[in-house]
Amino acid sequence: MLWSIQILGDDGSTSIYDLMKSAAQQVMSKVYELRTYKIYPHYYKQFLGLTQEHLYLRTAHSKLLGYWTSELGGLNEVFHIWEYESLEQRGEVRTKLANDPRWISDYFSKILPMMSVQENSVCQLYPGTDLSFSKSKGGSAYNLVTLRFKAHQSAWKKCFEDLLQELNNAGHLTACFDTIHGRINEVVLLVQHTSLSQGADLVQKLSSFTQAEQLWSSLSEASSKLMTPFAISPLQ
């Protein structure tokens, strides 16, 4: 399965109307929770086995977009994305899970001591972008690129959106998330590849981007993680 992303607008200008429209779209749009779990090495195999067997207890409550294991850029980690219609729906799901005896006894109580760190952020799709599903066969690797910018979006918006368009034209970009609860001024790119080798070349491609110098000078932090889809992941 392959997702594509569409960039709206190309002149880089921002009017009061555009800002109001973008804000309204953000309020009405879905939210996505990005979760990273770091697993103690001696529990990693057991954790994955329990997840493959029992995660259906979790997906009965809300939509899982994808579930990955780390290959490079992080060891003994899993990364997953959950979709919600709103923050209110997320709250309702968390309440239901807390009162689901099978979820707690068969899965959560067992994996809790296996995790050394749990991290999450809540995001929406980057303004002007959208997800689109196709019947194309998915790749075997994904790159999670996290970019944290120094300044307000107005200072890097045009350069960044040119990068999105270039990635989209190359057929690699799966999704772009704008963090609303978590680290401020941070965007997350999910990039699909046909092989691990192709994924490892992504940073070099970003460095050769036409406006690379301007982009990198706008960043306070950047990271890249190469991942493979886990067996139960809807996005393969």
N, CA and C of each residue as an Amber inpcrd file, in Angstrom:
protein
   708
   0.8400000  -1.1810000   0.0000000   0.0000000   0.0000000   0.0000000
   0.8790000   1.2380000   0.0000000   0.5490000   2.2190000  -0.8040000
   1.3410000   3.4380000  -0.9300000   0.4320000   4.6340000  -0.7350000
   0.8670000   5.5690000   0.0860000   0.1470000   6.8180000   0.2310000
   0.9040000   7.8830000  -0.5440000   0.1650000   8.8400000  -1.0860000
   0.8150000   9.9830000  -1.7180000   0.3340000  11.2330000  -1.0190000
   1.0550000  12.3280000  -1.2030000   0.7220000  13.5660000  -0.5130000
   0.6180000  14.6910000  -1.5300000  -0.3650000  15.5610000  -1.3810000
  -0.6000000  16.6410000  -2.3210000  -0.3240000  17.9630000  -1.6390000
   0.4820000  18.8270000  -2.2760000   0.8200000  20.1310000  -1.7240000
  -0.0750000  21.1770000  -2.3660000  -0.7140000  21.9830000  -1.5440000
  -1.6080000  23.0160000  -2.0290000  -0.9260000  24.3730000  -1.9190000
  -0.9780000  25.1720000  -3.0040000  -0.3800000  26.4890000  -2.9780000
   1.0930000  26.4180000  -3.3290000   1.5820000  27.4230000  -4.0820000
   2.9810000  27.3420000  -4.5030000   3.7050000  28.6770000  -4.4890000
   3.0670000  29.7470000  -4.0370000   3.7510000  31.0410000  -4.0910000
   4.3590000  31.4450000  -2.7580000   4.0990000  30.6560000  -1.6990000
   4.7100000  30.9250000  -0.4060000   4.0950000  32.0840000   0.3600000
   3.0900000  32.7540000  -0.1970000   2.4940000  33.8990000   0.4720000
   1.5200000  33.4640000   1.5470000   1.3500000  34.2970000   2.5620000
   0.4340000  33.9920000   3.6530000  -0.4040000  35.2260000   3.9620000
  -1.7040000  35.1320000   3.7700000  -2.6080000  36.2340000   4.0690000
  -3.3630000  35.9300000   5.3450000  -4.0570000  36.9410000   5.8910000
  -4.8790000  36.7310000   7.0790000  -5.9290000  35.6730000   6.7940000
  -6.4930000  35.7030000   5.5790000  -7.4970000  34.7110000   5.2090000
  -6.8980000  33.3090000   5.2260000  -5.6760000  33.1920000   4.6770000
  -5.0150000  31.8880000   4.6490000  -4.7920000  31.3600000   6.0620000
  -4.3590000  32.2430000   6.9670000  -4.1100000  31.8250000   8.3400000
  -5.3910000  31.3780000   9.0240000  -6.4850000  32.1210000   8.8040000
  -7.7670000  31.7650000   9.4170000  -8.2810000  30.4480000   8.8400000
  -8.1280000  30.2720000   7.5340000  -8.5860000  29.0530000   6.8820000
  -7.7810000  27.8590000   7.3890000  -6.4620000  28.0410000   7.5070000
  -5.6080000  26.9600000   7.9900000  -5.9690000  26.5830000   9.4200000
  -6.2160000  27.5870000  10.2680000  -6.5810000  27.3190000  11.6500000
  -7.8830000  26.5440000  11.7380000  -8.8530000  26.9370000  10.9040000
 -10.1440000  26.2440000  10.9040000  -9.9920000  24.7940000  10.4650000
  -9.1530000  24.5660000   9.4450000  -8.9280000  23.2110000   8.9660000
  -8.2520000  22.3670000  10.0400000  -7.3140000  22.9770000  10.7870000
  -6.6250000  22.2390000  11.8400000  -7.5990000  21.7980000  12.9250000
  -8.5460000  22.6830000  13.2800000  -9.5090000  22.3630000  14.3260000
 -10.3850000  21.1920000  13.9030000 -10.7810000  21.1650000  12.6140000
 -11.7340000  20.1690000  12.1510000 -11.0780000  18.8670000  11.7320000
  -9.7770000  18.8650000  11.4790000  -9.1450000  17.6860000  10.9120000
  -8.8440000  16.6350000  11.9700000  -8.5290000  15.4470000  11.5020000
  -8.2150000  14.3300000  12.3840000  -6.8910000  14.5710000  13.0920000
  -6.7050000  13.8420000  14.1830000  -5.4350000  13.9170000  14.8960000
  -4.7680000  12.5470000  14.8430000  -3.4600000  12.5570000  14.9150000
  -2.6650000  11.3410000  14.8180000  -1.7170000  11.2890000  16.0060000
  -1.7410000  10.1750000  16.7160000  -0.8190000  10.0050000  17.8280000
   0.3470000   9.1420000  17.3730000   1.5520000   9.6940000  17.5020000
   2.7800000   8.9930000  17.1420000   3.4220000   8.4850000  18.4210000
   3.6210000   7.1770000  18.5110000   4.1580000   6.5740000  19.7280000
   5.4550000   5.8130000  19.4330000   6.4260000   5.9900000  20.3230000
   7.6770000   5.2340000  20.2660000   7.8890000   4.5360000  21.6020000
   8.1050000   3.2250000  21.5440000   8.4220000   2.4420000  22.7360000
   9.8370000   1.9030000  22.6050000  10.6270000   2.0980000  23.6360000
  11.9640000   1.5110000  23.6970000  11.8980000   0.2990000  24.6240000
  12.3110000  -0.8380000  24.0900000  12.1530000  -2.1130000  24.7910000
  13.5130000  -2.5780000  25.3320000  13.5000000  -3.1130000  26.5490000
  14.7300000  -3.7190000  27.0670000  15.1420000  -4.8640000  26.1400000
  16.4220000  -4.9340000  25.7490000  16.8600000  -5.9140000  24.7460000
  16.4470000  -7.3540000  25.0430000  16.5180000  -7.7680000  26.2940000
  16.2150000  -9.1650000  26.6110000  14.7080000  -9.4700000  26.5500000
  13.8960000  -8.4190000  26.4180000  12.4510000  -8.6160000  26.3040000
  11.9390000  -8.4100000  24.8750000  12.8150000  -7.9820000  23.9800000
  12.3500000  -7.5070000  22.6650000  11.5700000  -8.5820000  21.8950000
  12.1030000  -9.7740000  21.8060000  11.4360000 -10.8540000  21.0750000
  10.0940000 -11.1920000  21.7150000  10.0630000 -11.2610000  23.0320000
   8.8230000 -11.5740000  23.7420000   7.7890000 -10.4620000  23.5440000
   8.2430000  -9.2090000  23.5680000   7.3480000  -8.0700000  23.3500000
   6.6780000  -8.1540000  21.9820000   7.4710000  -8.4300000  20.9480000
   6.9210000  -8.5160000  19.5960000   5.9480000  -9.6860000  19.4700000
   6.2480000 -10.7910000  20.1410000   5.3480000 -11.9350000  20.1010000
   3.9980000 -11.6210000  20.7310000   4.0060000 -10.9580000  21.8830000
   2.7620000 -10.5630000  22.5440000   1.9880000  -9.5600000  21.7000000
   2.7260000  -8.6490000  21.0540000   2.0710000  -7.6360000  20.2140000
   1.3890000  -8.2870000  19.0240000   2.0730000  -9.2040000  18.3710000
   1.4790000  -9.8790000  17.2210000   0.2390000 -10.6770000  17.6270000
   0.2660000 -11.2370000  18.8100000  -0.8410000 -12.0890000  19.2530000
  -2.0350000 -11.3030000  19.7930000  -1.7650000 -10.1700000  20.4510000
  -2.8390000  -9.5300000  21.2070000  -3.1700000  -8.0960000  20.8020000
  -2.4870000  -7.5170000  19.8230000  -2.7690000  -6.1080000  19.5200000
  -4.1840000  -5.8980000  18.9660000  -4.8370000  -6.9510000  18.5320000
  -6.2190000  -6.8260000  18.0680000  -7.1210000  -6.2940000  19.1820000
  -6.7220000  -6.5090000  20.4300000  -7.4880000  -5.9700000  21.5460000
  -7.4320000  -4.4440000  21.5560000  -6.3320000  -3.8970000  21.0390000
  -6.1690000  -2.4340000  20.9560000  -6.8450000  -1.8680000  19.7200000
  -6.6780000  -2.5340000  18.5890000  -7.2600000  -2.0280000  17.3420000
  -8.7800000  -2.1600000  17.3250000  -9.3510000  -2.8730000  18.2750000
 -10.8110000  -2.9270000  18.3990000 -11.3760000  -1.5840000  18.8400000
 -10.5130000  -0.7140000  19.3840000 -10.9750000   0.5660000  19.9260000
 -10.7020000   1.7540000  19.0120000  -9.6400000   1.7070000  18.2140000
  -9.3550000   2.8250000  17.3010000  -8.4450000   2.3490000  16.1700000
  -8.2870000   3.2020000  15.1850000  -7.6240000   2.8310000  13.9380000
  -6.0990000   2.9220000  14.0350000  -5.4450000   1.8260000  13.7130000
  -3.9900000   1.7820000  13.6140000  -3.5940000   2.0250000  12.1640000
  -2.7480000   3.0360000  11.9410000  -2.2730000   3.3020000  10.5740000
  -1.0590000   2.4580000  10.2290000  -0.1490000   2.3190000  11.1780000
   1.0510000   1.5450000  10.8940000   1.8220000   1.2220000  12.1510000
   2.6190000   0.1510000  12.0770000   3.4180000  -0.3120000  13.2200000
   4.7530000  -0.8010000  12.6680000   5.8420000  -0.2030000  13.1600000
   7.1650000  -0.4960000  12.6090000   8.1550000  -0.8880000  13.6970000
   9.1840000  -1.6110000  13.3100000  10.3230000  -1.8850000  14.1850000
  11.5390000  -1.1430000  13.6230000  12.4040000  -0.6720000  14.5120000
  13.5610000   0.1130000  14.0840000  14.6780000  -0.7820000  13.5670000
  15.3520000  -0.2940000  12.5360000  16.5110000  -0.9950000  11.9740000
  17.7900000  -0.1920000  12.1910000  17.7340000   1.1060000  11.8550000
  18.8760000   2.0060000  12.0110000  18.3800000   3.3140000  12.6270000
  19.1950000   3.9010000  13.4920000  18.8010000   5.1430000  14.1380000
  18.0830000   4.9200000  15.4550000  17.9140000   3.6640000  15.8380000
  17.2810000   3.3180000  17.1070000  17.2910000   1.8070000  17.2510000
  17.6490000   1.3110000  18.4300000  17.7200000  -0.1350000  18.6630000
  16.6070000  -0.5730000  19.6110000  16.0240000  -1.7360000  19.3090000
  14.9840000  -2.3130000  20.1650000  13.8330000  -1.3310000  20.3920000
  13.4020000  -0.6990000  19.3050000  12.3120000   0.2680000  19.3630000
  11.1770000  -0.1490000  18.4350000   9.9670000   0.2590000  18.8060000
   8.8240000   0.1340000  17.9100000   8.1770000   1.5090000  17.7890000
   7.5910000   1.7630000  16.6380000   6.9560000   3.0530000  16.3570000
   5.5900000   2.7770000  15.7460000   4.5480000   3.4420000  16.2410000
   3.2160000   3.2060000  15.7000000   2.4250000   4.5060000  15.6390000
   1.4620000   4.5490000  14.7090000   0.6370000   5.7400000  14.4760000
  -0.8280000   5.3540000  14.5940000  -1.5650000   6.1340000  15.4160000
  -2.9890000   5.9080000  15.6420000  -3.7770000   7.1180000  15.1720000
  -4.8860000   6.8560000  14.4970000  -5.7230000   7.9330000  13.9650000
  -6.9760000   8.1090000  14.8180000  -7.3190000   9.3730000  15.0900000
  -8.5290000   9.7010000  15.8440000  -9.2850000  10.8210000  15.1250000
 -10.5830000  10.8280000  15.2850000 -11.3920000  11.8970000  14.7030000
 -11.1720000  13.2120000  15.4350000 -10.7810000  13.1490000  16.7090000
 -10.5750000  14.3370000  17.5280000  -9.8300000  13.9430000  18.7950000
  -9.3980000  14.9480000  19.5500000  -8.7870000  14.6700000  20.8440000
  -9.8060000  14.0790000  21.8160000 -11.0680000  14.4690000  21.6250000
 -12.1200000  13.9190000  22.4730000 -12.2620000  12.4160000  22.2450000
 -12.2070000  11.9980000  20.9770000 -12.2960000  10.5630000  20.7020000
 -11.1170000   9.8270000  21.3260000  -9.9300000  10.4240000  21.2480000
  -8.7620000   9.7890000  21.8610000  -8.9880000   9.5970000  23.3580000
  -9.5420000  10.6150000  24.0200000  -9.8130000  10.5070000  25.4390000
 -10.7990000   9.3890000  25.7560000 -11.8180000   9.2550000  24.9000000
 -12.8010000   8.1960000  25.0850000 -12.1620000   6.8150000  24.9210000
 -11.2710000   6.6960000  23.9330000 -10.5820000   5.4170000  23.7000000
  -9.7040000   5.0560000  24.8840000  -8.9660000   6.0360000  25.4170000
  -8.1030000   5.7580000  26.5600000  -8.9130000   5.3060000  27.7710000
 -10.0940000   5.8880000  27.9490000 -10.9610000   5.4920000  29.0590000
 -11.4470000   4.0530000  28.8780000 -11.8290000   3.7160000  27.6530000
 -12.2960000   2.3600000  27.3710000 -11.1860000   1.3370000  27.5990000
  -9.9770000   1.6760000  27.1870000  -8.8550000   0.7650000  27.3780000
  -8.5750000   0.5340000  28.8700000  -8.6760000   1.6110000  29.6440000
  -8.4220000   1.4980000  31.0810000  -9.4490000   0.6100000  31.7710000
 -10.5880000   0.4070000  31.1170000 -11.6540000  -0.4160000  31.6920000
 -11.8820000  -1.7110000  30.9170000 -10.9090000  -2.0750000  30.0840000
 -10.9960000  -3.3070000  29.3030000 -10.1480000  -4.3810000  30.0050000
 -10.7550000  -5.3120000  30.7110000  -9.9780000  -6.2910000  31.4980000
  -9.0800000  -7.1820000  30.6550000  -9.5160000  -7.5430000  29.4540000
  -8.6810000  -8.4150000  28.6120000  -7.4590000  -7.6520000  28.1010000
  -7.6480000  -6.3970000  27.7060000  -6.5270000  -5.5800000  27.2590000
  -5.4700000  -5.4840000  28.3520000  -5.9100000  -5.2830000  29.5690000
  -4.9850000  -5.1250000  30.6860000  -4.3190000  -6.4530000  31.0640000
  -5.1150000  -7.5140000  31.1940000  -4.5650000  -8.7860000  31.6820000
  -3.7670000  -9.5410000  30.6280000  -4.2590000  -9.5290000  29.3620000
  -3.6180000 -10.3350000  28.3220000  -2.4290000  -9.6390000  27.6680000
  -2.4240000  -8.2830000  27.7100000  -1.3730000  -7.5880000  26.9640000
  -0.6710000  -6.4900000  27.7720000  -1.4020000  -5.4640000  28.1600000
  -0.7350000  -4.2790000  28.6960000   0.0490000  -4.5600000  29.9700000
  -0.5260000  -5.3300000  30.8910000   0.1830000  -5.6210000  32.1450000
   1.4570000  -6.4230000  31.8970000   1.4830000  -7.1710000  30.7960000
   2.6500000  -7.9970000  30.4680000   3.7620000  -7.1920000  29.8000000
   3.3870000  -6.2340000  28.9410000   4.4240000  -5.4740000  28.2300000
   4.9480000  -4.2970000  29.0380000   4.1880000  -3.8290000  30.0160000
   4.5840000  -2.6320000  30.7560000   5.9900000  -2.7370000  31.3500000
   6.3670000  -3.8310000  32.0170000   7.7280000  -3.9110000  32.5540000
   8.8000000  -4.1510000  31.4860000   8.3870000  -4.4100000  30.2530000
   9.3550000  -4.6490000  29.1760000   9.8550000  -3.3520000  28.5500000
   9.1620000  -2.2360000  28.8150000   9.4850000  -0.9660000  28.1670000
  10.3260000  -0.0920000  29.0850000  11.4090000   0.4430000  28.5400000
  12.2390000   1.3730000  29.3050000  11.7780000   2.8090000  29.1260000
  11.2030000   3.1130000  27.9660000  10.7400000   4.4760000  27.6620000
   9.4870000   4.3930000  26.7980000   8.5150000   5.2760000  27.0790000
   7.3530000   5.4740000  26.2090000   7.3050000   6.9480000  25.8420000
   7.2420000   7.2330000  24.5490000   7.1750000   8.6180000  24.0730000
   5.9880000   8.7610000  23.1310000   5.3380000   9.9260000  23.1870000
   4.2540000  10.1590000  22.2460000   4.1590000  11.6340000  21.8900000
   3.5300000  11.8990000  20.7760000   3.1930000  13.2590000  20.3690000
   1.8820000  13.1890000  19.6020000   1.1450000  14.2850000  19.6190000
  -0.1120000  14.3610000  18.8840000   0.0830000  15.3430000  17.7420000
  -0.2920000  14.9080000  16.5590000  -0.0370000  15.6900000  15.3530000
  -1.3030000  15.8050000  14.4970000  -1.2470000  16.7240000  13.5560000
  -2.2010000  16.7710000  12.4630000  -1.4080000  16.7940000  11.1710000
  -2.0780000  16.5300000  10.0770000  -1.3880000  16.6220000   8.8000000
  -0.8950000  18.0420000   8.5960000   0.3000000  18.1680000   8.0400000
   0.8610000  19.4930000   7.7820000  -0.1220000  20.2870000   6.9200000
  -0.3700000  21.5640000   7.2440000  -1.3540000  22.3610000   6.4900000
  -1.1160000  22.3070000   4.9860000  -2.1900000  22.0480000   4.2390000
  -2.0960000  21.9790000   2.7880000  -1.7250000  20.6230000   2.2620000
  -1.5970000  19.6200000   3.1400000  -1.2640000  18.2690000   2.6820000
  -2.4120000  17.3250000   2.9860000  -2.4020000  16.2050000   2.3140000
  -3.4630000  15.2250000   2.5050000  -2.8950000  13.8370000   2.2680000
  -3.5740000  12.8400000   2.7920000  -3.2070000  11.4500000   2.5670000
  -4.1160000  10.8660000   1.5040000  -3.5550000  10.0620000   0.6470000
  -4.3250000   9.4230000  -0.4120000  -3.8630000   7.9790000  -0.5390000
  -4.8150000   7.0500000  -0.5070000  -4.4860000   5.6300000  -0.6090000
  -4.5300000   5.1760000  -2.0620000  -3.6450000   4.2700000  -2.4240000
  -3.6780000   3.6630000  -3.7580000  -3.5440000   2.1500000  -3.6000000
  -3.6940000   1.4440000  -4.6930000  -3.5790000  -0.0150000  -4.6710000
  -2.1630000  -0.4910000  -4.9630000  -1.2370000   0.4610000  -5.0580000
   0.1480000   0.0930000  -5.3460000   0.7320000  -0.7270000  -4.2090000
   1.6000000  -1.6510000  -4.5510000   2.2540000  -2.4930000  -3.5490000
   3.2320000  -1.6670000  -2.7360000   3.2200000  -1.8530000  -1.4530000
   4.0710000  -1.0720000  -0.5690000   5.5310000  -1.4720000  -0.6360000
   6.3870000  -0.6090000  -0.0530000   7.8040000  -0.8940000  -0.0130000
   8.1610000  -1.6920000   1.2150000   9.4330000  -2.0050000   1.3490000
   9.8710000  -2.8540000   2.4520000  10.5260000  -2.0630000   3.5740000
  10.6420000  -0.7450000   3.4100000  11.2990000   0.0690000   4.4270000
  10.6770000   1.4550000   4.4760000  10.7610000   2.0550000   5.6490000
  10.2580000   3.4140000   5.8370000  11.2910000   4.2150000   6.6030000
  11.3790000   5.4920000   6.2700000  12.2790000   6.3930000   6.9670000
  11.4410000   7.4030000   7.7350000  11.7190000   7.5290000   9.0110000
  11.0530000   8.5160000   9.8540000  12.0220000   9.6760000  10.0530000
  11.7180000  10.8050000   9.4410000  12.5880000  11.9770000   9.5140000
  11.9070000  13.0340000  10.3810000  12.5700000  13.4240000  11.4440000
  12.0360000  14.4320000  12.3550000  12.8610000  15.7010000  12.2230000
  12.1900000  16.8160000  11.9340000  12.8540000  18.1020000  11.7530000
  12.2820000  19.1000000  12.7480000  13.1460000  19.6750000  13.5650000
  12.7080000  20.7030000  14.5110000  13.3290000  22.0280000  14.1070000
  12.4580000  23.0110000  13.8880000  12.9010000  24.3030000  13.3670000
  13.1310000  25.3070000  14.4950000  14.0240000  26.2530000  14.2350000
  14.3900000  27.2520000  15.2310000  13.3160000  28.3170000  15.4020000
  12.7060000  28.7000000  14.3070000  11.8310000  29.8710000  14.3140000
  10.3930000  29.4960000  13.9710000   9.5260000  30.5030000  13.9540000
   8.1290000  30.3130000  13.5820000   8.0410000  29.8180000  12.1420000
   6.9470000  29.1580000  11.8370000   6.7580000  28.5390000  10.5280000
   6.9450000  29.5080000   9.3720000   6.6030000  30.7660000   9.5600000
   6.7050000  31.7410000   8.4690000   8.1360000  31.8920000   7.9630000
   9.1190000  31.5590000   8.8000000  10.5200000  31.7200000   8.4190000
  11.0290000  30.5840000   7.5390000  10.3770000  29.4180000   7.5720000
  10.8790000  28.2630000   6.8220000   9.8170000  27.5860000   5.9530000
   8.6030000  28.1130000   5.9770000   7.4750000  27.4800000   5.3090000
   7.7300000  27.2180000   3.8190000   8.1490000  28.2240000   3.0770000
   8.3160000  28.0850000   1.6270000   9.3860000  27.0600000   1.2880000
  10.5180000  27.1320000   1.9510000  11.6160000  26.1970000   1.6960000
  11.1860000  24.7730000   2.0100000  10.5170000  24.5930000   3.1310000
  10.0950000  23.2630000   3.5320000   9.0700000  22.6900000   2.5630000
   8.1240000  23.4920000   2.1290000   7.0980000  22.9960000   1.2150000
   7.6780000  22.6700000  -0.1590000   8.7450000  23.3600000  -0.5510000
   9.4500000  22.9840000  -1.7840000  10.0710000  21.5930000  -1.6240000
  10.5910000  21.3140000  -0.4320000  11.1510000  19.9860000  -0.1620000
  10.0570000  18.9280000  -0.2310000   8.8940000  19.1980000   0.3370000
   7.7850000  18.2530000   0.2790000   7.3940000  17.9480000  -1.1580000
   7.3450000  18.9840000  -1.9710000   6.9700000  18.7930000  -3.3620000
   7.9970000  17.9470000  -4.0970000   9.2720000  18.1680000  -3.7970000
  10.3350000  17.3980000  -4.4520000  10.2540000  15.9240000  -4.0440000
  10.0120000  15.6660000  -2.7690000   9.8700000  14.2850000  -2.3110000
   8.6340000  13.6370000  -2.9190000   7.5620000  14.3910000  -3.0180000
   6.3330000  13.8650000  -3.5840000   6.5030000  13.5190000  -5.0560000
   7.2020000  14.3770000  -5.7780000   7.4440000  14.1250000  -7.2030000
   8.2870000  12.8690000  -7.4000000   9.1420000  12.5770000  -6.4320000
   9.9910000  11.3860000  -6.5230000   9.2240000  10.1200000  -6.1430000
   7.9990000  10.2940000  -5.6080000   7.1640000   9.1540000  -5.2670000
   7.5030000   8.5010000  -3.9540000   8.2450000   9.1840000  -3.0820000
   8.6780000   8.5850000  -1.8270000   7.8240000   8.9970000  -0.6320000
   7.2850000  10.2280000  -0.6350000   6.6620000  10.7790000   0.5620000
   5.3430000  10.1030000   0.8810000   5.2230000   9.5930000   2.0950000
   4.0140000   8.9180000   2.5490000   3.1150000   9.8700000   3.3190000
   3.6800000  10.6000000   4.2710000   2.8940000  11.5070000   5.0940000
   3.7850000  12.5540000   5.7220000   3.1790000  13.6960000   6.0490000
   3.8870000  14.7610000   6.7480000   3.0070000  15.2290000   7.9040000
   3.5420000  15.1480000   9.1120000   2.7810000  15.5010000  10.3000000
   3.3360000  16.7670000  10.9470000   2.4270000  17.6160000  11.4190000
   2.7620000  18.8460000  12.1100000   2.4110000  18.6530000  13.5850000
   3.3960000  18.7520000  14.4680000   3.1780000  18.4730000  15.8860000
   2.3620000  19.5750000  16.5410000   1.2890000  19.1880000  17.2390000
   0.4800000  20.1630000  17.9680000   0.6100000  19.9850000  19.4830000
   0.9350000  18.7780000  19.9330000   1.2170000  18.5330000  21.3480000
   2.4620000  17.6670000  21.4170000   3.5280000  18.2590000  21.9160000
   4.8280000  17.6090000  21.9270000   5.8860000  18.6810000  21.7700000
   6.8270000  18.4570000  20.8970000   7.9050000  19.4140000  20.6780000
   7.4500000  20.4610000  19.6630000   7.5140000  21.7360000  20.0560000
   7.0150000  22.8290000  19.2280000   7.9080000  23.0300000  17.9990000
   7.2830000  23.4890000  16.8910000   7.9960000  23.7270000  15.6250000
   8.6600000  22.4570000  15.0970000   7.9870000  21.3310000  15.2670000
   8.5400000  20.0540000  14.8070000   7.6090000  19.4140000  13.7910000
   8.1870000  18.9480000  12.6910000   7.4350000  18.2110000  11.6880000
   8.0580000  16.8270000  11.5290000   7.2230000  15.8700000  11.1580000
   7.6680000  14.4900000  11.0250000   7.2900000  13.9780000   9.6460000
   8.2740000  13.4980000   8.9090000   8.0630000  12.9420000   7.5780000
   8.1410000  11.4260000   7.6420000   7.1900000  10.7710000   7.0120000
   7.2260000   9.3140000   6.8670000   7.4380000   9.0330000   5.3860000
   8.5700000   8.4440000   5.0830000   8.9950000   8.2750000   3.6940000
   9.1330000   6.7920000   3.3910000   8.5150000   6.3500000   2.3070000
   8.5080000   4.9290000   1.9430000   9.5890000   4.6140000   0.9220000
  10.1960000   3.4370000   1.0710000  11.2530000   3.0020000   0.1600000
  11.0100000   1.5600000  -0.2640000  11.6060000   1.1930000  -1.3730000
  11.4760000  -0.1870000  -1.8510000  12.5100000  -1.1120000  -1.2300000
  13.5130000  -0.5280000  -0.5640000  14.5530000  -1.3450000   0.0660000
  15.2050000  -0.5630000   1.1910000  15.8930000  -1.2660000   2.0770000
  16.6250000  -0.6060000   3.1520000  17.7480000   0.2590000   2.5990000
  18.3870000  -0.1870000   1.5220000  19.4790000   0.5860000   0.9240000
  18.9720000   1.9270000   0.4060000  17.8070000   1.9130000  -0.2180000
  17.2360000   3.1630000  -0.7190000  16.9200000   4.1000000   0.4440000
  16.4240000   3.5280000   1.5400000  16.1180000   4.3400000   2.7080000
  17.3500000   4.9720000   3.3130000  18.4610000   4.2550000   3.3020000
  19.7040000   4.7700000   3.8710000  20.2470000   5.9470000   3.0700000
  19.8130000   6.0910000   1.8260000  20.2960000   7.1740000   0.9670000
  19.4930000   8.4610000   1.1370000  18.4420000   8.4390000   1.9550000
  17.5480000   9.5910000   2.0330000  18.2440000  10.8500000   2.5250000
  19.0620000  10.7310000   3.5680000  19.7220000  11.9120000   4.1120000
  20.5990000  12.5780000   3.0570000  21.2680000  11.7620000   2.2410000
  22.0870000  12.3200000   1.1690000  21.2230000  13.0720000   0.1640000
  20.0310000  12.5380000  -0.1110000  19.1170000  13.2130000  -1.0290000
  18.6520000  14.5490000  -0.4480000  18.3950000  14.5560000   0.8560000
  17.9890000  15.8020000   1.4990000  19.1140000  16.8350000   1.4330000
  20.3440000  16.3680000   1.5590000  21.4890000  17.2820000   1.5160000
  21.6920000  17.8700000   0.1260000  21.2440000  17.1570000  -0.9130000
  21.4080000  17.6550000  -2.2820000  20.1800000  18.4230000  -2.7700000
  19.1910000  18.5810000  -1.9070000  18.0030000  19.3660000  -2.2140000
  18.4200000  20.7780000  -2.6210000  17.7330000  21.3680000  -3.5930000
  18.0990000  22.6630000  -4.1660000  18.3150000  23.7280000  -3.0980000
  17.4530000  23.7610000  -2.0960000  17.5490000  24.7740000  -1.0460000
  18.0430000  24.1600000   0.2700000  18.9190000  23.1610000   0.1590000
  19.3820000  22.4300000   1.3380000  20.0280000  23.3390000   2.3760000
  20.8730000  24.2510000   1.9390000  21.5750000  25.1240000   2.8860000
  20.5970000  25.9660000   3.6920000  19.5930000  26.5040000   3.0100000
  18.5860000  27.3050000   3.7030000  17.7770000  26.4450000   4.6720000
  17.4480000  25.2220000   4.2350000  16.6700000  24.3210000   5.0760000
  17.4420000  23.9520000   6.3360000  18.6880000  23.4810000   6.1790000
  19.4650000  23.0260000   7.3280000  19.7840000  24.1650000   8.2920000
  19.9650000  25.3780000   7.7710000  20.2540000  26.5140000   8.6540000
  19.0420000  26.9120000   9.4860000  17.8530000  26.4540000   9.0830000
  16.6230000  26.7690000   9.8180000  16.3510000  25.7740000  10.9370000
  17.1420000  24.6950000  10.9900000  16.8710000  23.6160000  11.9320000
  17.6710000  23.7560000  13.2230000  17.0440000  23.3760000  14.3150000
  17.7670000  23.2680000  15.5840000  18.1180000  21.8120000  15.8740000
  17.3930000  20.8950000  15.2210000  17.6270000  19.4760000  15.4560000
  17.0230000  18.6710000  14.3190000  17.6490000  17.5580000  13.9680000
  17.1160000  16.6740000  12.9210000  17.5380000  15.2480000  13.2280000
  16.6700000  14.2970000  12.8850000  17.0100000  12.8980000  13.0840000
  16.3650000  12.0610000  11.9890000  16.9650000  10.9160000  11.7390000
  16.4620000   9.9960000  10.7240000  16.5040000   8.5820000  11.2860000
  15.3940000   7.8630000  11.1250000  15.3030000   6.4980000  11.6370000
  14.7770000   5.5940000  10.5240000  15.4790000   4.5060000  10.2630000
  15.0670000   3.5560000   9.2340000  14.3060000   2.4080000   9.9000000
  13.1130000   2.1000000   9.3580000  12.2270000   1.1300000  10.0040000
  11.6610000   0.1530000   8.9790000  11.2200000  -1.0040000   9.4760000
  10.5190000  -1.9670000   8.6320000   9.1380000  -2.2330000   9.2260000
   8.1180000  -2.4470000   8.3870000   6.7700000  -2.6910000   8.9030000
   6.7040000  -4.0220000   9.6510000   6.0440000  -4.0030000  10.8010000
   5.8360000  -5.2180000  11.5830000   4.6830000  -6.0000000  10.9470000
   4.6010000  -7.2830000  11.2690000   3.6350000  -8.1880000  10.6170000
   2.1950000  -7.7020000  10.7160000   1.8250000  -7.0870000  11.8590000
   0.4340000  -6.6860000  12.0620000   0.1480000  -5.2640000  11.5630000
   1.1250000  -4.6200000  10.9330000   0.9590000  -3.2480000  10.4720000
   0.0370000  -3.1820000   9.2430000  -1.0080000  -2.3490000   9.2640000
  -1.8240000  -2.1670000   8.0590000  -1.0220000  -1.6050000   6.8930000
  -0.0790000  -0.7340000   7.2090000   0.7660000  -0.1280000   6.1760000
   2.0310000  -0.9520000   6.0370000   2.1490000  -1.6630000   4.9030000
   3.3030000  -2.5280000   4.6670000   4.2370000  -1.9360000   3.6150000
